[in-house]
Amino acid sequence: MIESEQGREQPGRRERKKAATRQKIADTALRLFLEHGYDAVGIRDVAAEADVAVTTVFSHFAGKEALVFERDQDFEQRLTRAVTDRAPHEPLVPALRREVEALVRHCTAEGTAPVRRMIEGSPALREYEESMGLRHAEALAAAMTADPRLPATVTACRATARFVIDAYALACGAADPQAAVDEVFRMIEAAWEAAAR
């Protein structure tokens, strides 16, 4: 009995350790990037400071840019779950809007301005962020297309998904993030209603 309980606990402990290592690497990288500049810090510097092997960094992150966008996967999952996990009769656009508002609050929280400036100042990071947005839009569109409750075409789902990702990006860079969300989602709602007719 004791052995089987320990056996069941093992994967959970392993996953927690893995997640803690990943977070330590990401936190270390971000601190170094902000202290010394993104271009001045290499993967070897991050590995040495985090006290892990370079291979460990690469087992958690695809590349240097991914260290800045370490919540990339979580972001995508949250958006797709806004589609798949919404209540049976909940309309799509309000569910997406609620999730985007939560994500915008995170990206505009106190202390995030230096990271935003770093991203804006780096062509490599801007390019990575743009390609990441396209990938998120495709994942969101796939979730929408697969939902039998949604009457829209594949094209309407793909266009709406891109608008949702753009709403997030525009709001994160706006002087008044909530006003930006309000404005863009009025357009998304109108376009979605037209597409669903």
Backbone as a printed PyTorch tensor [residue, N CA C, xyz], in Angstrom:
tensor([[[  0.8340,  -1.2030,   0.0000],
         [  0.0000,   0.0000,   0.0000],
         [  0.8730,   1.2590,   0.0000]],

        [[  1.8850,   1.2720,   0.8740],
         [  2.7680,   2.4400,   0.9710],
         [  3.5110,   2.6360,  -0.3430]],

        [[  4.0080,   1.5150,  -0.9160],
         [  4.7470,   1.6250,  -2.1670],
         [  3.8810,   2.2080,  -3.2890]],

        [[  2.6290,   1.7430,  -3.3740],
         [  1.7790,   2.2430,  -4.4540],
         [  1.4520,   3.7160,  -4.2610]],

        [[  1.2830,   4.1640,  -3.0060],
         [  1.0270,   5.5820,  -2.7670],
         [  2.2520,   6.4110,  -3.1520]],

        [[  3.4380,   5.9110,  -2.7960],
         [  4.6530,   6.6350,  -3.1680],
         [  4.8000,   6.6650,  -4.6750]],

        [[  4.4760,   5.5400,  -5.3260],
         [  4.5510,   5.4840,  -6.7740],
         [  3.6250,   6.4920,  -7.4220]],

        [[  2.4480,   6.6820,  -6.8220],
         [  1.5090,   7.6500,  -7.3770],
         [  2.0020,   9.0740,  -7.1410]],

        [[  2.6860,   9.3140,  -6.0510],
         [  3.1660,  10.6570,  -5.7410],
         [  4.3560,  11.0530,  -6.6200]],

        [[  5.1360,  10.0580,  -7.0400],
         [  6.3700,  10.3380,  -7.7630],
         [  6.1910,  11.2380,  -8.9860]],

        [[  5.2510,  10.9260,  -9.8990],
         [  5.1070,  11.8000, -11.0750],
         [  4.7480,  13.2370, -10.6910]],

        [[  3.9230,  13.4090,  -9.6680],
         [  3.5570,  14.7540,  -9.2230],
         [  4.7630,  15.5200,  -8.7150]],

        [[  5.5850,  14.8560,  -7.9570],
         [  6.7940,  15.4830,  -7.4220],
         [  7.7570,  15.8200,  -8.5570]],

        [[  7.8860,  14.9040,  -9.5090],
         [  8.7710,  15.1190, -10.6550],
         [  8.2950,  16.3240, -11.4790]],

        [[  6.9830,  16.3990, -11.7020],
         [  6.4170,  17.5210, -12.4660],
         [  6.6280,  18.8510, -11.7360]],

        [[  6.4540,  18.8390, -10.4230],
         [  6.6620,  20.0760,  -9.6390],
         [  8.1190,  20.5250,  -9.7190]],

        [[  9.0360,  19.5610,  -9.6350],
         [ 10.4670,  19.8840,  -9.7150],
         [ 10.8050,  20.4520, -11.0930]],

        [[ 10.2470,  19.8310, -12.1240],
         [ 10.4670,  20.2830, -13.4950],
         [  9.9250,  21.7090, -13.6830]],

        [[  8.7240,  21.9560, -13.1660],
         [  8.1090,  23.2890, -13.2740],
         [  8.9240,  24.3250, -12.5050]],

        [[  9.4450,  23.9330, -11.3400],
         [ 10.2530,  24.8570, -10.5380],
         [ 11.5560,  25.2030, -11.2580]],

        [[ 12.1790,  24.2090, -11.8860],
         [ 13.4100,  24.4560, -12.6520],
         [ 13.1280,  25.3910, -13.8180]],

        [[ 12.0270,  25.1410, -14.5210],
         [ 11.6460,  25.9790, -15.6620],
         [ 11.4370,  27.4250, -15.2230]],

        [[ 10.7370,  27.6010, -14.1070],
         [ 10.4710,  28.9500, -13.6090],
         [ 11.7520,  29.6460, -13.1620]],

        [[ 12.6390,  28.8880, -12.5310],
         [ 13.9220,  29.4500, -12.0880],
         [ 14.7320,  29.9400, -13.2940]],

        [[ 14.7510,  29.1570, -14.3570],
         [ 15.4750,  29.5470, -15.5740],
         [ 14.8510,  30.8120, -16.1630]],

        [[ 13.5340,  30.8340, -16.2800],
         [ 12.8390,  31.9960, -16.8670],
         [ 13.0660,  33.2510, -16.0300]],

        [[ 12.9520,  33.1210, -14.7200],
         [ 13.1490,  34.2810, -13.8330],
         [ 14.5830,  34.8020, -13.9170]],

        [[ 15.5300,  33.8790, -13.9510],
         [ 16.9410,  34.2540, -14.0560],
         [ 17.2040,  34.9720, -15.3750]],

        [[ 16.6880,  34.4140, -16.4540],
         [ 16.8840,  35.0150, -17.7830],
         [ 16.3080,  36.4240, -17.8260]],

        [[ 15.0950,  36.5910, -17.3370],
         [ 14.4590,  37.9050, -17.3920],
         [ 15.2440,  38.9200, -16.5750]],

        [[ 15.7160,  38.5150, -15.4110],
         [ 16.5200,  39.4240, -14.5750],
         [ 17.7950,  39.8350, -15.3140]],

        [[ 18.4740,  38.8610, -15.9050],
         [ 19.7150,  39.1720, -16.6410],
         [ 19.4360,  40.0590, -17.8510]],

        [[ 18.3650,  39.7680, -18.5860],
         [ 18.0160,  40.5750, -19.7580],
         [ 17.7540,  42.0210, -19.3590]],

        [[ 17.0260,  42.2030, -18.2680],
         [ 16.6880,  43.5680, -17.8320],
         [ 17.9030,  44.2950, -17.2660]],

        [[ 18.8030,  43.5590, -16.6160],
         [ 20.0020,  44.1810, -16.0340],
         [ 21.0410,  44.5440, -17.0920]],

        [[ 21.2460,  43.6570, -18.0770],
         [ 22.3650,  43.8100, -19.0120],
         [ 21.9510,  44.0780, -20.4610]],

        [[ 20.6590,  43.9280, -20.7480],
         [ 20.1840,  44.0750, -22.1240],
         [ 20.0200,  42.7090, -22.7650]],

        [[ 18.9630,  42.5700, -23.5240],
         [ 18.6430,  41.2670, -24.1280],
         [ 19.7800,  40.7490, -25.0070]],

        [[ 20.3470,  41.5990, -25.8440],
         [ 21.3820,  41.1590, -26.7860],
         [ 22.7050,  40.8150, -26.1090]],

        [[ 22.9280,  41.3620, -24.9240],
         [ 24.2090,  41.1440, -24.2330],
         [ 24.2520,  39.8310, -23.4580]],

        [[ 23.1300,  39.1720, -23.3060],
         [ 23.0630,  37.9550, -22.4960],
         [ 22.8260,  36.7480, -23.4040]],

        [[ 23.6380,  35.7260, -23.2170],
         [ 23.4880,  34.5000, -24.0060],
         [ 22.8750,  33.3770, -23.1840]],

        [[ 22.5410,  32.3000, -23.8550],
         [ 21.9680,  31.1250, -23.1770],
         [ 22.9480,  30.5740, -22.1410]],

        [[ 24.2390,  30.5780, -22.4730],
         [ 25.2480,  30.0890, -21.5130],
         [ 25.2590,  30.9350, -20.2430]],

        [[ 25.0760,  32.2500, -20.4040],
         [ 25.0260,  33.1370, -19.2320],
         [ 23.8300,  32.7780, -18.3400]],

        [[ 22.6900,  32.5470, -18.9790],
         [ 21.4760,  32.1950, -18.2320],
         [ 21.6790,  30.8700, -17.5060]],

        [[ 22.2180,  29.8750, -18.2040],
         [ 22.4410,  28.5570, -17.6070],
         [ 23.3830,  28.6550, -16.4080]],

        [[ 24.4770,  29.3970, -16.5770],
         [ 25.4520,  29.5340, -15.4830],
         [ 24.8200,  30.2150, -14.2710]],

        [[ 24.0710,  31.2940, -14.5110],
         [ 23.4560,  32.0390, -13.4080],
         [ 22.3680,  31.2170, -12.7140]],

        [[ 21.6360,  30.4060, -13.4910],
         [ 20.5740,  29.5700, -12.9110],
         [ 21.1200,  28.2590, -12.3420]],

        [[ 22.4300,  28.0180, -12.5540],
         [ 23.1020,  26.8170, -12.0690],
         [ 22.4950,  25.5460, -12.6710]],

        [[ 22.3060,  25.5980, -13.9910],
         [ 21.8290,  24.4190, -14.7290],
         [ 22.6860,  24.2730, -15.9820]],

        [[ 22.5880,  23.1180, -16.6070],
         [ 23.3160,  22.8940, -17.8540],
         [ 22.6080,  23.6170, -18.9990]],

        [[ 23.3600,  23.9520, -20.0390],
         [ 22.7730,  24.5740, -21.2260],
         [ 21.7030,  23.6570, -21.8170]],

        [[ 21.9560,  22.3490, -21.7920],
         [ 20.9650,  21.3950, -22.3110],
         [ 19.6660,  21.4520, -21.5050]],

        [[ 19.7680,  21.7570, -20.2140],
         [ 18.5600,  21.8730, -19.3810],
         [ 17.7330,  23.0790, -19.8210]],

        [[ 18.4130,  24.1720, -20.1440],
         [ 17.6970,  25.3570, -20.6420],
         [ 16.9310,  24.9800, -21.9050]],

        [[ 17.6210,  24.2880, -22.8340],
         [ 16.9840,  23.9260, -24.1000],
         [ 15.9170,  22.8380, -23.9440]],

        [[ 15.9740,  22.0700, -22.8630],
         [ 14.9170,  21.0740, -22.6530],
         [ 13.6240,  21.7440, -22.1850]],

        [[ 13.7340,  22.9740, -21.6860],
         [ 12.5510,  23.7150, -21.2320],
         [ 12.1120,  24.8060, -22.2070]],

        [[ 13.0560,  25.3390, -22.9800],
         [ 12.7610,  26.4670, -23.8690],
         [ 13.3770,  26.2230, -25.2450]],

        [[ 12.6050,  26.5490, -26.2810],
         [ 13.0600,  26.2950, -27.6560],
         [ 14.2350,  27.1840, -28.0530]],

        [[ 14.3430,  28.3480, -27.4660],
         [ 15.4180,  29.2750, -27.8120],
         [ 15.4230,  30.4670, -26.8780]],

        [[ 16.2930,  31.3900, -27.1570],
         [ 16.4700,  32.5540, -26.2830],
         [ 15.2040,  33.3960, -26.1900]],

        [[ 14.5350,  33.6140, -27.3150],
         [ 13.3210,  34.4400, -27.3100],
         [ 12.2390,  33.8320, -26.4200]],

        [[ 12.1640,  32.5100, -26.4220],
         [ 11.1350,  31.8240, -25.6270],
         [ 11.2970,  32.0790, -24.1260]],

        [[ 12.5090,  32.4240, -23.7010],
         [ 12.7360,  32.7390, -22.2920],
         [ 11.9630,  33.9960, -21.8680]],

        [[ 11.7830,  34.9160, -22.7910],
         [ 11.0510,  36.1540, -22.4890],
         [  9.5500,  35.8770, -22.4620]],

        [[  9.1050,  34.9880, -23.3470],
         [  7.6770,  34.6830, -23.4600],
         [  7.3890,  33.3290, -22.8160]],

        [[  7.8120,  33.1540, -21.5820],
         [  7.7280,  31.8420, -20.9550],
         [  6.3020,  31.3980, -20.6590]],

        [[  5.3370,  32.3050, -20.6930],
         [  3.9440,  31.9130, -20.4610],
         [  3.1760,  31.7130, -21.7750]],

        [[  3.9250,  31.5750, -22.8410],
         [  3.3640,  31.4170, -24.1780],
         [  2.3230,  30.2980, -24.2540]],

        [[  2.6820,  29.1030, -23.7690],
         [  1.7790,  27.9560, -23.8420],
         [  0.5320,  28.1920, -23.0020]],

        [[  0.6990,  28.7610, -21.8320],
         [ -0.4320,  29.0490, -20.9430],
         [ -1.3960,  30.0180, -21.6240]],

        [[ -0.8540,  31.0300, -22.2850],
         [ -1.6610,  32.0230, -22.9970],
         [ -2.5460,  31.3310, -24.0400]],

        [[ -1.9350,  30.4710, -24.8360],
         [ -2.6730,  29.7620, -25.8910],
         [ -3.7480,  28.8620, -25.2990]],

        [[ -3.4130,  28.1430, -24.2410],
         [ -4.3770,  27.2470, -23.6130],
         [ -5.5530,  28.0170, -23.0110]],

        [[ -5.2690,  29.1520, -22.4230],
         [ -6.3480,  29.9440, -21.8340],
         [ -7.3370,  30.4100, -22.8990]],

        [[ -6.8210,  30.8400, -24.0430],
         [ -7.7080,  31.2870, -25.1170],
         [ -8.5310,  30.1340, -25.6900]],

        [[ -7.8940,  28.9920, -25.9170],
         [ -8.6550,  27.8740, -26.4820],
         [ -9.6660,  27.3360, -25.4720]],

        [[ -9.3290,  27.3610, -24.1860],
         [-10.2910,  26.9180, -23.1630],
         [-11.4680,  27.8760, -23.0450]],

        [[-11.2590,  29.1460, -23.3940],
         [-12.3860,  30.0900, -23.3930],
         [-13.4530,  29.6290, -24.3780]],

        [[-13.0240,  28.9390, -25.4180],
         [-13.9660,  28.3820, -26.4040],
         [-14.5050,  27.0430, -25.9170]],

        [[-13.6140,  26.1270, -25.5940],
         [-14.0230,  24.7470, -25.3110],
         [-14.6940,  24.5670, -23.9540]],

        [[-14.3330,  25.3790, -22.9710],
         [-14.8560,  25.1800, -21.6070],
         [-16.0050,  26.1190, -21.2450]],

        [[-16.4800,  26.9210, -22.1880],
         [-17.5580,  27.8360, -21.8360],
         [-18.8560,  27.0520, -21.6200]],

        [[-19.7730,  27.6520, -20.8780],
         [-21.0530,  27.0050, -20.5790],
         [-21.7970,  26.6920, -21.8800]],

        [[-22.6590,  25.6650, -21.8830],
         [-23.3270,  25.2230, -23.1180],
         [-24.0190,  26.3270, -23.9210]],

        [[-24.6510,  27.2760, -23.2400],
         [-25.3750,  28.3120, -23.9850],
         [-24.6850,  29.6760, -23.9380]],

        [[-23.4310,  29.7000, -23.4580],
         [-22.7190,  30.9750, -23.3930],
         [-22.2380,  31.3640, -24.7890]],

        [[-22.5290,  32.5940, -25.2190],
         [-22.0410,  33.0430, -26.5320],
         [-20.5140,  33.0870, -26.5630]],

        [[-19.9660,  32.9300, -27.7320],
         [-18.5130,  32.8650, -27.9010],
         [-17.7990,  34.1760, -27.5630]],

        [[-18.2420,  35.2730, -28.1440],
         [-17.4810,  36.5260, -28.0440],
         [-17.3440,  37.0160, -26.5920]],

        [[-18.4040,  36.9870, -25.7690],
         [-18.2020,  37.3930, -24.3660],
         [-17.2000,  36.5040, -23.6220]],

        [[-17.1840,  35.2070, -23.9390],
         [-16.2220,  34.3030, -23.2920],
         [-14.7910,  34.6760, -23.6820]],

        [[-14.5820,  34.9670, -24.9630],
         [-13.2530,  35.3770, -25.4200],
         [-12.8540,  36.7250, -24.8290]],

        [[-13.8090,  37.6370, -24.7760],
         [-13.5230,  38.9620, -24.2410],
         [-13.0880,  38.8790, -22.7770]],

        [[-13.7860,  38.0690, -22.0010],
         [-13.4440,  37.9140, -20.5810],
         [-12.0030,  37.4210, -20.4220]],

        [[-11.6230,  36.4510, -21.2660],
         [-10.2620,  35.9130, -21.1810],
         [ -9.2400,  36.9460, -21.6180]],

        [[ -9.5200,  37.6580, -22.6920],
         [ -8.5900,  38.6950, -23.1630],
         [ -8.4320,  39.7820, -22.1010]],

        [[ -9.5100,  40.1810, -21.4600],
         [ -9.4070,  41.2000, -20.4000],
         [ -8.4980,  40.7290, -19.2700]],

        [[ -8.6070,  39.4550, -18.8860],
         [ -7.7410,  38.9090, -17.8350],
         [ -6.2810,  38.8920, -18.2870]],

        [[ -6.0480,  38.5150, -19.5350],
         [ -4.6790,  38.4870, -20.0620],
         [ -4.0980,  39.8960, -20.1810]],

        [[ -4.9280,  40.8550, -20.5570],
         [ -4.4700,  42.2480, -20.6560],
         [ -4.1270,  42.7880, -19.2680]],

        [[ -4.9180,  42.4550, -18.2740],
         [ -4.5910,  42.8840, -16.8980],
         [ -3.2140,  42.3650, -16.4970]],

        [[ -2.9120,  41.1260, -16.8970],
         [ -1.6070,  40.5460, -16.5810],
         [ -0.4860,  41.2900, -17.3110]],

        [[ -0.6750,  41.5900, -18.5990],
         [  0.4030,  42.2170, -19.3900],
         [  0.5830,  43.6970, -19.0460]],

        [[ -0.4010,  44.3030, -18.3790],
         [ -0.2850,  45.7220, -18.0120],
         [ -0.1370,  45.9070, -16.5000]],

        [[  0.1000,  44.8030, -15.7810],
         [  0.2490,  44.8810, -14.3230],
         [  1.4800,  45.7090, -13.9590]],

        [[  1.5040,  46.1570, -12.7310],
         [  2.6310,  46.9570, -12.2480],
         [  3.9320,  46.1730, -12.4100]],

        [[  4.9390,  46.8220, -12.9190],
         [  6.2450,  46.1930, -13.0790],
         [  6.4870,  45.5720, -14.4430]],

        [[  5.4910,  45.5860, -15.3250],
         [  5.6650,  44.9550, -16.6400],
         [  6.2220,  45.9130, -17.6980]],

        [[  6.2260,  47.2140, -17.4150],
         [  6.6890,  48.1990, -18.4070],
         [  8.1290,  47.9480, -18.8800]],

        [[  9.0820,  47.6180, -17.9940],
         [ 10.4540,  47.3720, -18.4800],
         [ 10.5360,  46.1980, -19.4650]],

        [[  9.7410,  45.1710, -19.2310],
         [  9.7360,  44.0140, -20.1340],
         [  9.1660,  44.4280, -21.4860]],

        [[  8.0790,  45.2150, -21.4630],
         [  7.4630,  45.6800, -22.7100],
         [  8.4480,  46.5350, -23.5060]],

        [[  9.1860,  47.4080, -22.7990],
         [ 10.1880,  48.2500, -23.4790],
         [ 11.2900,  47.3940, -24.0950]],

        [[ 11.6960,  46.3550, -23.3740],
         [ 12.7340,  45.4590, -23.8880],
         [ 12.2460,  44.7740, -25.1720]],

        [[ 11.0100,  44.2940, -25.1640],
         [ 10.4510,  43.6300, -26.3440],
         [ 10.3750,  44.6120, -27.5130]],

        [[  9.8650,  45.8020, -27.2390],
         [  9.7280,  46.8130, -28.2990],
         [ 11.0780,  47.2180, -28.8710]],

        [[ 12.1190,  47.1540, -28.0480],
         [ 13.4510,  47.5660, -28.4790],
         [ 14.2490,  46.4980, -29.1930]],

        [[ 13.6970,  45.2970, -29.2930],
         [ 14.4420,  44.1980, -29.9090],
         [ 13.7060,  43.6650, -31.1350]],

        [[ 14.2950,  43.8120, -32.3230],
         [ 13.6590,  43.2550, -33.5250],
         [ 13.4070,  41.7470, -33.4120]],

        [[ 14.3420,  41.0250, -32.7980],
         [ 14.1810,  39.5690, -32.6650],
         [ 12.9740,  39.2320, -31.7890]],

        [[ 12.7990,  39.9660, -30.7010],
         [ 11.6670,  39.7030, -29.8090],
         [ 10.3400,  40.1250, -30.4390]],

        [[ 10.3590,  41.2400, -31.1690],
         [  9.1230,  41.6710, -31.8470],
         [  8.7030,  40.6440, -32.8910]],

        [[  9.6790,  40.1370, -33.6320],
         [  9.3890,  39.1340, -34.6520],
         [  8.8660,  37.8440, -34.0170]],

        [[  9.4780,  37.4480, -32.9170],
         [  9.0410,  36.2370, -32.2100],
         [  7.6160,  36.4190, -31.6860]],

        [[  7.3380,  37.5970, -31.1330],
         [  6.0010,  37.8760, -30.5970],
         [  4.9530,  37.8330, -31.7110]],

        [[  5.3110,  38.3600, -32.8630],
         [  4.3850,  38.3540, -33.9970],
         [  4.1030,  36.9290, -34.4730]],

        [[  5.1490,  36.1030, -34.5900],
         [  4.9350,  34.7210, -35.0290],
         [  4.1640,  33.9340, -33.9750]],

        [[  4.4010,  34.2420, -32.7140],
         [  3.6690,  33.6070, -31.6260],
         [  2.1820,  33.9620, -31.7180]],

        [[  1.8770,  35.2330, -32.0170],
         [  0.4910,  35.6640, -32.1670],
         [ -0.2140,  34.9290, -33.2910]],

        [[  0.4820,  34.7250, -34.4040],
         [ -0.1050,  33.9730, -35.5250],
         [ -0.3900,  32.5270, -35.1300]],

        [[  0.5360,  31.9470, -34.3730],
         [  0.3330,  30.5690, -33.9110],
         [ -0.8540,  30.4790, -32.9620]],

        [[ -0.9580,  31.4580, -32.0480],
         [ -2.0970,  31.4730, -31.1140],
         [ -3.4130,  31.6320, -31.8750]],

        [[ -3.3990,  32.4740, -32.8950],
         [ -4.6130,  32.6860, -33.6930],
         [ -5.0290,  31.3960, -34.3870]],

        [[ -4.0540,  30.6450, -34.8980],
         [ -4.3750,  29.3750, -35.5580],
         [ -4.9430,  28.3680, -34.5640]],

        [[ -4.3710,  28.2980, -33.3660],
         [ -4.8760,  27.3740, -32.3450],
         [ -6.2880,  27.7610, -31.9170]],

        [[ -6.5130,  29.0570, -31.7450],
         [ -7.8440,  29.5390, -31.3650],
         [ -8.8440,  29.2510, -32.4760]],

        [[ -8.4640,  29.4950, -33.7200],
         [ -9.3480,  29.2190, -34.8570],
         [ -9.6860,  27.7380, -34.9380]],

        [[ -8.7170,  26.8780, -34.6680],
         [ -8.9590,  25.4300, -34.7050],
         [ -9.9740,  25.0250, -33.6350]],

        [[ -9.8440,  25.6130, -32.4460],
         [-10.8000,  25.3150, -31.3700],
         [-12.1980,  25.7890, -31.7480]],

        [[-12.2850,  26.9670, -32.3730],
         [-13.5800,  27.5060, -32.7910],
         [-14.2000,  26.6430, -33.8950]],

        [[-13.3920,  26.2660, -34.8770],
         [-13.8740,  25.4590, -36.0040],
         [-14.3820,  24.0940, -35.5290]],

        [[-13.7210,  23.5360, -34.5100],
         [-14.0950,  22.2110, -34.0030],
         [-15.3540,  22.2390, -33.1330]],

        [[-15.7980,  23.4170, -32.7180],
         [-16.9600,  23.5180, -31.8290],
         [-18.2580,  23.4280, -32.6470]],

        [[-19.0250,  22.3590, -32.4670],
         [-20.2470,  22.1920, -33.2650],
         [-21.3320,  23.2270, -32.9430]],

        [[-21.1740,  23.9490, -31.8330],
         [-22.1660,  24.9740, -31.4680],
         [-21.9930,  26.2510, -32.2800]],

        [[-20.8520,  26.3950, -32.9480],
         [-20.5680,  27.6280, -33.6730],
         [-20.9130,  27.4630, -35.1520]],

        [[-21.7900,  28.3310, -35.6600],
         [-22.2620,  28.1740, -37.0310],
         [-21.3670,  28.7970, -38.1060]],

        [[-20.3150,  29.4740, -37.7100],
         [-19.5010,  30.2240, -38.6750],
         [-18.6020,  29.3100, -39.5080]],

        [[-18.1470,  29.8350, -40.6290],
         [-17.2460,  29.1060, -41.5250],
         [-15.8260,  29.0890, -40.9590]],

        [[-14.9870,  28.2680, -41.5730],
         [-13.5650,  28.2120, -41.1860],
         [-12.9250,  29.5920, -41.3530]],

        [[-13.2320,  30.2660, -42.4480],
         [-12.6660,  31.5970, -42.6980],
         [-13.1020,  32.5810, -41.6230]],

        [[-14.3740,  32.5480, -41.2510],
         [-14.8690,  33.4530, -40.1990],
         [-14.1890,  33.1610, -38.8690]],

        [[-13.9740,  31.8820, -38.5750],
         [-13.2960,  31.5120, -37.3260],
         [-11.8450,  32.0030, -37.3330]],

        [[-11.1690,  31.8310, -38.4670],
         [ -9.7670,  32.2660, -38.5530],
         [ -9.6450,  33.7850, -38.4460]],

        [[-10.5330,  34.4980, -39.1110],
         [-10.4900,  35.9650, -39.0600],
         [-10.7860,  36.4560, -37.6480]],

        [[-11.7990,  35.8790, -37.0170],
         [-12.1650,  36.2850, -35.6560],
         [-11.0270,  36.0000, -34.6840]],

        [[-10.4000,  34.8510, -34.8280],
         [ -9.2790,  34.4990, -33.9560],
         [ -8.1480,  35.5160, -34.0850]],

        [[ -7.8670,  35.9350, -35.3060],
         [ -6.8100,  36.9490, -35.4990],
         [ -7.1970,  38.2750, -34.8640]],

        [[ -8.4700,  38.6500, -34.9960],
         [ -8.9350,  39.8990, -34.3700],
         [ -8.7770,  39.8330, -32.8480]],

        [[ -9.0620,  38.6600, -32.2810],
         [ -8.9500,  38.4880, -30.8180],
         [ -7.4950,  38.6630, -30.3840]],

        [[ -6.5660,  38.0460, -31.1080],
         [ -5.1420,  38.1850, -30.7830],
         [ -4.7090,  39.6430, -30.9470]],

        [[ -5.1780,  40.3010, -32.0020],
         [ -4.8630,  41.7200, -32.2090],
         [ -5.4510,  42.5860, -31.1020]],

        [[ -6.6490,  42.2480, -30.6240],
         [ -7.2630,  43.0000, -29.5240],
         [ -6.3450,  42.9790, -28.3040]],

        [[ -5.8080,  41.7970, -28.0140],
         [ -4.8820,  41.6620, -26.8820],
         [ -3.6380,  42.5260, -27.1010]],

        [[ -3.0260,  42.4040, -28.2890],
         [ -1.7880,  43.1450, -28.5700],
         [ -2.0200,  44.6550, -28.5270]],

        [[ -3.1070,  45.1170, -29.1240],
         [ -3.4060,  46.5530, -29.1370],
         [ -3.6710,  47.0720, -27.7290]],

        [[ -4.4050,  46.3040, -26.9420],
         [ -4.7350,  46.7380, -25.5810],
         [ -3.4890,  46.7990, -24.7040]],

        [[ -2.5900,  45.8300, -24.8630],
         [ -1.3690,  45.8260, -24.0340],
         [ -0.4970,  47.0460, -24.3100]],

        [[ -0.5730,  47.5830, -25.5290],
         [  0.2340,  48.7470, -25.8740],
         [ -0.5100,  50.0720, -25.7890]],

        [[ -1.7870,  50.0410, -25.3840],
         [ -2.6090,  51.2560, -25.3800],
         [ -2.4660,  52.0470, -24.0880]],

        [[ -2.6860,  53.3560, -24.1970],
         [ -2.6760,  54.2130, -23.0010],
         [ -3.8280,  53.8300, -22.0740]],

        [[ -4.9720,  53.4510, -22.6570],
         [ -6.1390,  53.0000, -21.8860],
         [ -6.4970,  51.5940, -22.3680]],

        [[ -5.9200,  50.5570, -21.7400],
         [ -6.1310,  49.1830, -22.2050],
         [ -7.6030,  48.7670, -22.2510]],

        [[ -8.3800,  49.1450, -21.2310],
         [ -9.7840,  48.7300, -21.2070],
         [-10.5750,  49.3680, -22.3490]],

        [[-10.2990,  50.6270, -22.6320],
         [-10.9820,  51.2950, -23.7400],
         [-10.6380,  50.6150, -25.0610]],

        [[ -9.3950,  50.1800, -25.2030],
         [ -8.9830,  49.4800, -26.4270],
         [ -9.7170,  48.1490, -26.5600]],

        [[ -9.8170,  47.4000, -25.4570],
         [-10.5600,  46.1350, -25.4790],
         [-12.0150,  46.3920, -25.8600]],

        [[-12.6230,  47.4010, -25.2280],
         [-14.0270,  47.7310, -25.5220],
         [-14.2220,  48.0230, -27.0080]],

        [[-13.3510,  48.8550, -27.5520],
         [-13.4920,  49.2740, -28.9450],
         [-13.3230,  48.1040, -29.9140]],

        [[-12.2620,  47.3230, -29.7130],
         [-11.9980,  46.2230, -30.6380],
         [-13.0700,  45.1420, -30.5150]],

        [[-13.5200,  44.8670, -29.2970],
         [-14.5220,  43.8130, -29.1440],
         [-15.9000,  44.2270, -29.6640]],

        [[-16.1880,  45.5230, -29.7280],
         [-17.4240,  45.9470, -30.4000],
         [-17.3590,  45.5580, -31.8790]],

        [[-16.1920,  45.7480, -32.4810],
         [-16.0140,  45.3740, -33.8880],
         [-16.0590,  43.8550, -34.0660]],

        [[-15.4180,  43.1340, -33.1460],
         [-15.4020,  41.6620, -33.2270],
         [-16.8320,  41.1330, -33.1170]],

        [[-17.5820,  41.6680, -32.1640],
         [-18.9760,  41.2310, -31.9620],
         [-19.7970,  41.4540, -33.2240]],

        [[-19.6680,  42.6210, -33.8210],
         [-20.4330,  42.9430, -35.0420],
         [-20.0310,  42.0210, -36.1850]],

        [[-18.7310,  41.8060, -36.3480],
         [-18.2550,  40.9410, -37.4340],
         [-18.6990,  39.4890, -37.2180]],

        [[-18.6420,  39.0220, -35.9710],
         [-19.0430,  37.6590, -35.6670],
         [-20.5350,  37.4420, -35.9340]],

        [[-21.3260,  38.4140, -35.5210],
         [-22.7660,  38.3090, -35.7540],
         [-23.0630,  38.2750, -37.2580]],

        [[-22.3670,  39.0930, -38.0180],
         [-22.5710,  39.1050, -39.4640],
         [-22.1490,  37.7640, -40.0860]],

        [[-21.0470,  37.2160, -39.6040],
         [-20.5490,  35.9420, -40.1510],
         [-21.4660,  34.7730, -39.7920]],

        [[-22.1030,  34.8520, -38.6330],
         [-22.9360,  33.7440, -38.1510],
         [-24.3190,  33.7400, -38.8000]],

        [[-24.6770,  34.8180, -39.4880],
         [-26.0110,  34.8700, -40.1280],
         [-26.1180,  33.9210, -41.2980]]])
